[in-house]
Amino acid sequence: MTYSLNVALRFTQLVVGLFLYGIAIAMMVRAGVGVGPWEVLTQGIAAHTGLEFGVVTNITGAVVLLLWIPLRQKPGIGTVLNVLGIGTSADVGLALIPVQSTPAFQVLLFAGGLALLAVATGLYVGAHFGPGPRDGLMLGITRRWGVKTCIARTSIEVTVVFVGWLLGGDVGLGTLAFALLIGPMVGVTLPLLSARVVPRPGRAKVAAAAQQGAEASAPALLITADPAPAGKEVLS
């Protein structure tokens, strides 16, 4: 596969993944049994500002992205499209999916949204164009201050849920299910959907030349190395 074709296919995977991610969020919102931590915050902010859910999602992503600066995180094109696209597709889903009030349909819609979110995450993260702003914040804290990933993620999401709940966001059994299940589910979808990255032709040639140079210099180093004096130990 050529480099250009590989980039085109991965970019398509990225866009499809981000679109489906927004639709999955809309499904869980319309289920009405609780949503993920960041969506709780989004609902709370939307309730107090009158802004559309998707607009608040995009604004929140942009604000979180600014927090990357002191953490020295570098965004990729996937990060930028995440900020711009997920809220937009969420609003499309909210316009198309009706609110559910029957418990059985609520559970089914939430379960379908959660499963779709896991697939969408595997698609957009597996495209290898950079993490989303929220995941990047967690990774930045982990790398910058040596905090364990699980502690960083839990601390961020508990804070986000608490603030969102105070603002009137929807916290319910779905929120708990999301917290417990999304990690293991993405652990399944990400390896399955992770795309192979073809390096740039120039970089591939440089890497090959460096490897050949290392292999060629190895025998010379062995020949010119001073042998240990006879009868004496070599200290390591």
N, C-alpha and C positions, 0 to 999 in steps of 0.2 A: 504494500500500500504506500502511495506517495505521501509526502508530508502535507501537501495542500489538501488532498482528499481526507486525510486523517483529521486535520483541523476543521474542515467543513462538517464532517460527521460528528465530531465532538461538540462543535458549536450548536448543531441541530439538537443533539442530546441535551445540551445545557438549556436551550430555550424551551424545549418540550418539558423538561423536568421542572423548570421554574413556573411554567404555566400550570402544570398539574398540581404543583405545590399550592398555588393560590386557590385552585378549585377544591383541593382537599381541605384547606382551612375553611372555605365557605361551607362545605358539607358539615363539618363539625360545629360551626357556628349555628347553622340552621337546625341541627339536631337538638340543640337546647339542653344538653346534659352536662355542660361544662366544656371548656376549651383548654388549649395548651397555655403555658405560663405567659408567653409574649402576647398571645391573643387576648388573655384576660386584661393585660395592661392596655392593649389597643382598644378594647371595648370601653374600658373606663375613661380613657382620654376622649374617645369619640362621643361618649355620653355627655361630657362636660364642655366640649368645644363645638359640637354640632357638625363636625367634619365627617366625611364618609369613612367607613372602616378601612378601605383600601388606601385612602390618602394618608390616614394616620399610620398605617403600616409602613408606607414608604417614608414618611417623615421620621418615624422612629428608627428605621433602618439607617437613614442618613445621619441622625444624631449619634447612634451607636458607632457608626463608621468614623466619626470624628474622634471617638475615644481610642481609636487605633493609633492616633498620632503619638501620644506619650508612650504607648506600648511598642512603638517602632514596627508595627505590622504593615505589610505592603499589600494593598488590594490588587486583585486580578480583575479581568474583564467580567468574570462570573460574579464577583463581589458587587460590582457596579450594576450589572443587570439584575441581580437579586434585589437591590435597593429599589430599582425602578419598576421591576416587573411583577413581583409577587403580590403587592397590594392591588395592582391593576387587574390581574387575573382573579384575585379574590373578589373584587367588586363585580366582575363578570359572573362569577359563580353565585354570588349573593342575589344578583338580579334574576338568575334563572332558576335557582333552587328555592322552593317554598319552605316556609317554617313548618316544622313537624310538631304535632301535639299528641299523637298516639305513641305510647311507650315503646311498642315493638318497632315501629318505624324510626323512632328516635335512636334506639340502640343500633339498628341496622345502618342508619345513615352515618352515625358516629363511627361505627366499626369500619364501614367502607371508606370514610374520610381518613381514618387513622392508617389503614392499609395503603391507601393511595399516597398519603404523605410519606410513608416509608419508601415506596417505590420512587416517588418524585425526588426524595432526598438522594437515593442511590443514583438516580440519573444525573442530577445537576452536580453533586459532589464528585461522582465518578467521571464526569467530563474533564476534570482537572484544570479548571480555569480559575480556581481560587475559592475559598470558603465564603459563606454568607457573613454579613456583618456581625451577627450574634454569635455564631460559632467562632469567628475570628477573634472576638473579644475574649472569649473563654481561653482560646489557644494563646493569645497574647499575654494574658495574666499568668498562664502556666509557664510560658517561656521566660517572661520578664522577672517574675518573683519566685519561681520554683514551686508554686502551689500545685498540688495534685489536681489533675484534670477533673476528677469526680467532685472534689471539694469546690473548685472554681465554678463548675457548672451548677452544682446544687445551690451554692451561695447566691449566684446571679439569679437563678430561676425562682428561688424562694422569695428573694427581695422583689422581683418583678411581680410575682403573684400577689404578694401582700399589698403592694402599692396599687395594683390593678383592682384588687378586691375592695380596698378603701374607696376607690373611685367609682365602684359600682360594676366592675367586670363580673362575668359569669363564671363562678367557681363551683364545681360540682363533681360528681363521680367521674365524669369524663376527664376532668383535670388530673385526677389521681391515676386513671387508666393511662392517660398520655404519659405521665411522668414515669410510670412503671414499665410500659410496654414499648415506647418508641425507640429506646436505646437498643434492646435486643432485636427489634424488627429491622432497624437500619443495619445492624450487624450482619443480618442475612442478605439484605438487598444490595448493600454497597459492594461487597466482593463480586456479586453476580453481575452487576451493571457497570463496574469500573472499566473504562475504556483504555485500550493500549495507546500510549503516547509515542508517536513517531518523531524522533528528534529532527531538528533542522539539518538539511544536508551538510552545511558548512560545519556545524557542531559535531556531526557524526564523523566527518573526516578528521577533524582536530583530535577527537577522542581516539580514533583508530591510530593516528600517527603517534600520539603520546604513548599508547599501549605498545606499539612496535618499537618505539625508542627505548622504553623501559626494558623490553625483552632483549633488545640488542645490547644494552649496556650491562645487563646482569652478568654474562660470562666474563666480560672485561674486568668487572669489579672483583670477581672471584680469582682471576689470574693475577691481578696486580696486588691483591691483598697480601700483607706480610705474613708469612707462616709463623706459627708459634715456635720459639726456640725448642730444640730437641731436649727432652727430659724435663720440661717445665710445664706446669699446669696453666691452663688458660682460665683466668677468672672472669666470670660472667657478671 
